[in-house]
Amino acid sequence: VTVNDTEKPVINGLPANITVSNDAGICGAKVNWTAATASDNCAGATIASSHVSGQQFPIGTTTVTYTATDAAGNLTTASFTVTVND
């Protein structure tokens, strides 16, 4: 009997899109949010992000992508945007 895990992990708590003004005297802004988490039907799900909370973002719109991967190699991605206005 072979059992395969084909269920993708779930990304929980993905932030909504964020819009902020630039920090005074800087051409960008440090932006904070609560990090998303991953859950799965089997133990061992991990999550990675293209950007981290507290990072400096430039003027304009940046896409932040989270990728959740489980022990079987199934993956899920989800994104939100950070927009910094001058």
N, CA, C and O atoms as a GROMACS GRO file, in nm:
protein
  344
    1VAL      N    1   0.085  -0.118   0.000
    1VAL     CA    2   0.000   0.000   0.000
    1VAL      C    3   0.089   0.123   0.000
    1VAL      O    4   0.180   0.134   0.083
    2THR      N    5   0.065   0.214  -0.091
    2THR     CA    6   0.138   0.339  -0.098
    2THR      C    7   0.041   0.454  -0.068
    2THR      O    8  -0.065   0.465  -0.129
    3VAL      N    9   0.080   0.537   0.026
    3VAL     CA   10   0.000   0.653   0.061
    3VAL      C   11   0.078   0.777   0.019
    3VAL      O   12   0.193   0.796   0.058
    4ASN      N   13   0.014   0.861  -0.061
    4ASN     CA   14   0.078   0.984  -0.107
    4ASN      C   15   0.009   1.105  -0.047
    4ASN      O   16  -0.113   1.110  -0.038
    5ASP      N   17   0.089   1.201  -0.006
    5ASP     CA   18   0.036   1.328   0.044
    5ASP      C   19   0.025   1.422  -0.075
    5ASP      O   20   0.126   1.468  -0.128
    6THR      N   21  -0.097   1.450  -0.119
    6THR     CA   22  -0.118   1.541  -0.232
    6THR      C   23  -0.189   1.669  -0.190
    6THR      O   24  -0.222   1.753  -0.273
    7GLU      N   25  -0.212   1.683  -0.058
    7GLU     CA   26  -0.280   1.802  -0.008
    7GLU      C   27  -0.179   1.914   0.016
    7GLU      O   28  -0.083   1.896   0.090
    8LYS      N   29  -0.203   2.028  -0.046
    8LYS     CA   30  -0.113   2.143  -0.032
    8LYS      C   31  -0.127   2.205   0.107
    8LYS      O   32  -0.234   2.200   0.166
    9PRO      N   33  -0.019   2.264   0.159
    9PRO     CA   34  -0.029   2.335   0.286
    9PRO      C   35  -0.114   2.461   0.269
    9PRO      O   36  -0.139   2.507   0.158
   10VAL      N   37  -0.157   2.515   0.381
   10VAL     CA   38  -0.241   2.635   0.382
   10VAL      C   39  -0.162   2.750   0.444
   10VAL      O   40  -0.094   2.733   0.545
   11ILE      N   41  -0.172   2.867   0.382
   11ILE     CA   42  -0.110   2.989   0.438
   11ILE      C   43  -0.218   3.061   0.518
   11ILE      O   44  -0.323   3.096   0.465
   12ASN      N   45  -0.189   3.083   0.646
   12ASN     CA   46  -0.284   3.146   0.738
   12ASN      C   47  -0.238   3.288   0.773
   12ASN      O   48  -0.118   3.313   0.789
   13GLY      N   49  -0.333   3.379   0.784
   13GLY     CA   50  -0.302   3.514   0.831
   13GLY      C   51  -0.227   3.599   0.733
   13GLY      O   52  -0.148   3.685   0.773
   14LEU      N   53  -0.250   3.578   0.603
   14LEU     CA   54  -0.184   3.663   0.503
   14LEU      C   55  -0.231   3.807   0.523
   14LEU      O   56  -0.352   3.832   0.526
   15PRO      N   57  -0.140   3.902   0.536
   15PRO     CA   58  -0.181   4.041   0.554
   15PRO      C   59  -0.258   4.094   0.432
   15PRO      O   60  -0.237   4.048   0.320
   16ALA      N   61  -0.345   4.189   0.457
   16ALA     CA   62  -0.410   4.262   0.349
   16ALA      C   63  -0.306   4.353   0.285
   16ALA      O   64  -0.199   4.377   0.343
   17ASN      N   65  -0.336   4.405   0.166
   17ASN     CA   66  -0.246   4.501   0.104
   17ASN      C   67  -0.223   4.618   0.197
   17ASN      O   68  -0.314   4.661   0.268
   18ILE      N   69  -0.100   4.670   0.197
   18ILE     CA   70  -0.061   4.778   0.288
   18ILE      C   71  -0.022   4.900   0.206
   18ILE      O   72   0.053   4.889   0.110
   19THR      N   73  -0.073   5.018   0.245
   19THR     CA   74  -0.034   5.144   0.182
   19THR      C   75   0.011   5.240   0.292
   19THR      O   76  -0.061   5.263   0.389
   20VAL      N   77   0.132   5.296   0.276
   20VAL     CA   78   0.187   5.389   0.374
   20VAL      C   79   0.252   5.507   0.302
   20VAL      O   80   0.279   5.500   0.182
   21SER      N   81   0.277   5.613   0.376
   21SER     CA   82   0.356   5.726   0.324
   21SER      C   83   0.502   5.701   0.355
   21SER      O   84   0.536   5.626   0.447
   22ASN      N   85   0.590   5.764   0.276
   22ASN     CA   86   0.733   5.747   0.300
   22ASN      C   87   0.772   5.804   0.436
   22ASN      O   88   0.706   5.894   0.488
   23ASP      N   89   0.881   5.751   0.494
   23ASP     CA   90   0.935   5.805   0.618
   23ASP      C   91   0.997   5.941   0.590
   23ASP      O   92   1.052   5.962   0.482
   24ALA      N   93   0.989   6.032   0.686
   24ALA     CA   94   1.041   6.168   0.667
   24ALA      C   95   1.188   6.166   0.626
   24ALA      O   96   1.272   6.103   0.691
   25GLY      N   97   1.219   6.236   0.517
   25GLY     CA   98   1.357   6.250   0.471
   25GLY      C   99   1.413   6.126   0.403
   25GLY      O  100   1.531   6.122   0.370
   26ILE      N  101   1.329   6.024   0.381
   26ILE     CA  102   1.376   5.899   0.320
   26ILE      C  103   1.289   5.867   0.200
   26ILE      O  104   1.168   5.892   0.201
   27CYS      N  105   1.349   5.812   0.098
   27CYS     CA  106   1.276   5.776  -0.024
   27CYS      C  107   1.224   5.633  -0.011
   27CYS      O  108   1.250   5.548  -0.097
   28GLY      N  109   1.151   5.608   0.098
   28GLY     CA  110   1.096   5.475   0.125
   28GLY      C  111   1.039   5.473   0.266
   28GLY      O  112   1.028   5.577   0.331
   29ALA      N  113   1.003   5.355   0.312
   29ALA     CA  114   0.946   5.343   0.447
   29ALA      C  115   0.972   5.204   0.502
   29ALA      O  116   0.971   5.105   0.429
   30LYS      N  117   0.995   5.199   0.634
   30LYS     CA  118   0.999   5.069   0.702
   30LYS      C  119   0.855   5.029   0.728
   30LYS      O  120   0.776   5.107   0.782
   31VAL      N  121   0.821   4.906   0.690
   31VAL     CA  122   0.682   4.860   0.700
   31VAL      C  123   0.678   4.733   0.784
   31VAL      O  124   0.757   4.640   0.764
   32ASN      N  125   0.585   4.730   0.880
   32ASN     CA  126   0.569   4.616   0.969
   32ASN      C  127   0.433   4.550   0.948
   32ASN      O  128   0.334   4.616   0.918
   33TRP      N  129   0.430   4.418   0.966
   33TRP     CA  130   0.307   4.341   0.964
   33TRP      C  131   0.328   4.214   1.045
   33TRP      O  132   0.442   4.178   1.078
   34THR      N  133   0.220   4.147   1.077
   34THR     CA  134   0.228   4.018   1.146
   34THR      C  135   0.249   3.910   1.040
   34THR      O  136   0.171   3.899   0.945
   35ALA      N  137   0.354   3.832   1.056
   35ALA     CA  138   0.389   3.731   0.957
   35ALA      C  139   0.283   3.623   0.945
   35ALA      O  140   0.219   3.584   1.043
   36ALA      N  141   0.263   3.575   0.823
   36ALA     CA  142   0.173   3.463   0.797
   36ALA      C  143   0.235   3.334   0.851
   36ALA      O  144   0.356   3.327   0.875
   37THR      N  145   0.152   3.232   0.870
   37THR     CA  146   0.198   3.101   0.915
   37THR      C  147   0.147   2.994   0.818
   37THR      O  148   0.061   3.021   0.734
   38ALA      N  149   0.202   2.874   0.830
   38ALA     CA  150   0.159   2.764   0.744
   38ALA      C  151   0.106   2.650   0.829
   38ALA      O  152   0.155   2.624   0.939
   39SER      N  153   0.004   2.581   0.776
   39SER     CA  154  -0.046   2.460   0.839
   39SER      C  155  -0.067   2.356   0.729
   39SER      O  156  -0.081   2.389   0.612
   40ASP      N  157  -0.069   2.229   0.770
   40ASP     CA  158  -0.083   2.121   0.673
   40ASP      C  159  -0.147   2.000   0.740
   40ASP      O  160  -0.148   1.990   0.862
   41ASN      N  161  -0.199   1.910   0.660
   41ASN     CA  162  -0.259   1.788   0.714
   41ASN      C  163  -0.153   1.695   0.773
   41ASN      O  164  -0.185   1.610   0.856
   42CYS      N  165  -0.027   1.709   0.731
   42CYS     CA  166   0.085   1.631   0.785
   42CYS      C  167   0.184   1.727   0.849
   42CYS      O  168   0.196   1.842   0.807
   43ALA      N  169   0.254   1.682   0.950
   43ALA     CA  170   0.352   1.767   1.019
   43ALA      C  171   0.466   1.804   0.926
   43ALA      O  172   0.495   1.732   0.830
   44GLY      N  173   0.531   1.916   0.953
   44GLY     CA  174   0.651   1.953   0.881
   44GLY      C  175   0.637   2.064   0.780
   44GLY      O  176   0.728   2.084   0.700
   45ALA      N  177   0.526   2.138   0.780
   45ALA     CA  178   0.511   2.249   0.687
   45ALA      C  179   0.603   2.364   0.727
   45ALA      O  180   0.618   2.394   0.846
   46THR      N  181   0.665   2.426   0.628
   46THR     CA  182   0.750   2.543   0.652
   46THR      C  183   0.699   2.658   0.567
   46THR      O  184   0.627   2.638   0.470
   47ILE      N  185   0.738   2.780   0.605
   47ILE     CA  186   0.695   2.898   0.530
   47ILE      C  187   0.813   2.991   0.512
   47ILE      O  188   0.896   3.007   0.602
   48ALA      N  189   0.821   3.052   0.394
   48ALA     CA  190   0.927   3.148   0.363
   48ALA      C  191   0.862   3.270   0.300
   48ALA      O  192   0.753   3.262   0.242
   49SER      N  193   0.928   3.384   0.311
   49SER     CA  194   0.874   3.509   0.258
   49SER      C  195   0.980   3.581   0.176
   49SER      O  196   1.099   3.578   0.209
   50SER      N  197   0.937   3.647   0.070
   50SER     CA  198   1.030   3.722  -0.014
   50SER      C  199   1.080   3.848   0.056
   50SER      O  200   1.186   3.900   0.021
   51HIS      N  201   1.005   3.898   0.154
   51HIS     CA  202   1.041   4.017   0.231
   51HIS      C  203   1.001   3.992   0.375
   51HIS      O  204   0.918   3.906   0.403
   52VAL      N  205   1.060   4.067   0.467
   52VAL     CA  206   1.028   4.049   0.609
   52VAL      C  207   0.970   4.177   0.667
   52VAL      O  208   0.999   4.288   0.621
   53SER      N  209   0.888   4.161   0.770
   53SER     CA  210   0.833   4.274   0.841
   53SER      C  211   0.946   4.358   0.899
   53SER      O  212   1.044   4.305   0.952
   54GLY      N  213   0.932   4.490   0.890
   54GLY     CA  214   1.034   4.580   0.940
   54GLY      C  215   1.136   4.620   0.836
   54GLY      O  216   1.224   4.701   0.862
   55GLN      N  217   1.124   4.562   0.718
   55GLN     CA  218   1.217   4.592   0.609
   55GLN      C  219   1.185   4.728   0.548
   55GLN      O  220   1.071   4.773   0.552
   56GLN      N  221   1.286   4.792   0.492
   56GLN     CA  222   1.270   4.918   0.421
   56GLN      C  223   1.217   4.888   0.281
   56GLN      O  224   1.274   4.807   0.208
   57PHE      N  225   1.107   4.954   0.242
   57PHE     CA  226   1.049   4.939   0.110
   57PHE      C  227   1.065   5.069   0.032
   57PHE      O  228   1.051   5.177   0.090
   58PRO      N  229   1.093   5.062  -0.097
   58PRO     CA  230   1.110   5.182  -0.179
   58PRO      C  231   0.974   5.244  -0.215
   58PRO      O  232   0.869   5.182  -0.198
   59ILE      N  233   0.979   5.367  -0.265
   59ILE     CA  234   0.859   5.432  -0.318
   59ILE      C  235   0.803   5.344  -0.430
   59ILE      O  236   0.878   5.291  -0.511
   60GLY      N  237   0.672   5.329  -0.432
   60GLY     CA  238   0.608   5.246  -0.534
   60GLY      C  239   0.545   5.124  -0.470
   60GLY      O  240   0.526   5.119  -0.348
   61THR      N  241   0.513   5.026  -0.553
   61THR     CA  242   0.445   4.904  -0.506
   61THR      C  243   0.538   4.785  -0.516
   61THR      O  244   0.599   4.761  -0.620
   62THR      N  245   0.547   4.709  -0.407
   62THR     CA  246   0.629   4.588  -0.400
   62THR      C  247   0.538   4.471  -0.363
   62THR      O  248   0.454   4.483  -0.273
   63THR      N  249   0.554   4.360  -0.431
   63THR     CA  250   0.478   4.240  -0.398
   63THR      C  251   0.556   4.156  -0.299
   63THR      O  252   0.674   4.126  -0.320
   64VAL      N  253   0.490   4.118  -0.190
   64VAL     CA  254   0.548   4.030  -0.089
   64VAL      C  255   0.483   3.893  -0.108
   64VAL      O  256   0.360   3.881  -0.102
   65THR      N  257   0.565   3.791  -0.130
   65THR     CA  258   0.513   3.657  -0.156
   65THR      C  259   0.555   3.560  -0.046
   65THR      O  260   0.673   3.552  -0.011
   66TYR      N  261   0.458   3.488   0.007
   66TYR     CA  262   0.484   3.380   0.102
   66TYR      C  263   0.473   3.248   0.028
   66TYR      O  264   0.385   3.231  -0.057
   67THR      N  265   0.562   3.154   0.060
   67THR     CA  266   0.558   3.019   0.003
   67THR      C  267   0.560   2.919   0.118
   67THR      O  268   0.652   2.917   0.199
   68ALA      N  269   0.456   2.835   0.122
   68ALA     CA  270   0.447   2.728   0.222
   68ALA      C  271   0.476   2.596   0.152
   68ALA      O  272   0.423   2.568   0.045
   69THR      N  273   0.562   2.514   0.215
   69THR     CA  274   0.600   2.385   0.159
   69THR      C  275   0.582   2.278   0.266
   69THR      O  276   0.616   2.299   0.382
   70ASP      N  277   0.526   2.163   0.226
   70ASP     CA  278   0.513   2.054   0.323
   70ASP      C  279   0.621   1.950   0.300
   70ASP      O  280   0.699   1.960   0.205
   71ALA      N  281   0.626   1.850   0.386
   71ALA     CA  282   0.731   1.747   0.382
   71ALA      C  283   0.728   1.666   0.253
   71ALA      O  284   0.829   1.609   0.214
   72ALA      N  285   0.612   1.661   0.186
   72ALA     CA  286   0.600   1.586   0.061
   72ALA      C  287   0.637   1.670  -0.062
   72ALA      O  288   0.634   1.621  -0.175
   73GLY      N  289   0.672   1.798  -0.039
   73GLY     CA  290   0.709   1.885  -0.149
   73GLY      C  291   0.594   1.961  -0.212
   73GLY      O  292   0.614   2.032  -0.310
   74ASN      N  293   0.473   1.948  -0.157
   74ASN     CA  294   0.360   2.027  -0.206
   74ASN      C  295   0.381   2.171  -0.162
   74ASN      O  296   0.428   2.196  -0.051
   75LEU      N  297   0.345   2.266  -0.248
   75LEU     CA  298   0.363   2.405  -0.206
   75LEU      C  299   0.246   2.492  -0.247
   75LEU      O  300   0.173   2.464  -0.343
   76THR      N  301   0.231   2.599  -0.171
   76THR     CA  302   0.128   2.699  -0.192
   76THR      C  303   0.194   2.835  -0.184
   76THR      O  304   0.281   2.857  -0.099
   77THR      N  305   0.154   2.928  -0.270
   77THR     CA  306   0.202   3.064  -0.261
   77THR      C  307   0.084   3.160  -0.245
   77THR      O  308  -0.026   3.133  -0.292
   78ALA      N  309   0.111   3.270  -0.179
   78ALA     CA  310   0.012   3.377  -0.162
   78ALA      C  311   0.087   3.508  -0.150
   78ALA      O  312   0.198   3.512  -0.097
   79SER      N  313   0.027   3.616  -0.199
   79SER     CA  314   0.095   3.745  -0.202
   79SER      C  315   0.005   3.858  -0.155
   79SER      O  316  -0.117   3.848  -0.156
   80PHE      N  317   0.071   3.965  -0.112
   80PHE     CA  318   0.005   4.092  -0.087
   80PHE      C  319   0.101   4.201  -0.132
   80PHE      O  320   0.218   4.174  -0.157
   81THR      N  321   0.053   4.324  -0.144
   81THR     CA  322   0.139   4.433  -0.189
   81THR      C  323   0.164   4.534  -0.078
   81THR      O  324   0.080   4.555   0.010
   82VAL      N  325   0.281   4.596  -0.086
   82VAL     CA  326   0.317   4.708   0.001
   82VAL      C  327   0.338   4.827  -0.091
   82VAL      O  328   0.427   4.825  -0.177
   83THR      N  329   0.257   4.931  -0.074
   83THR     CA  330   0.270   5.051  -0.155
   83THR      C  331   0.317   5.165  -0.067
   83THR      O  332   0.256   5.195   0.036
   84VAL      N  333   0.427   5.228  -0.108
   84VAL     CA  334   0.483   5.342  -0.036
   84VAL      C  335   0.463   5.465  -0.125
   84VAL      O  336   0.515   5.473  -0.236
   85ASN      N  337   0.387   5.562  -0.072
   85ASN     CA  338   0.360   5.687  -0.146
   85ASN      C  339   0.453   5.797  -0.097
   85ASN      O  340   0.482   5.808   0.022
   86ASP      N  341   0.499   5.878  -0.190
   86ASP     CA  342   0.586   5.992  -0.158
   86ASP      C  343   0.498   6.113  -0.135
   86ASP      O  344   0.548   6.221  -0.106
   0.00000   0.00000   0.00000
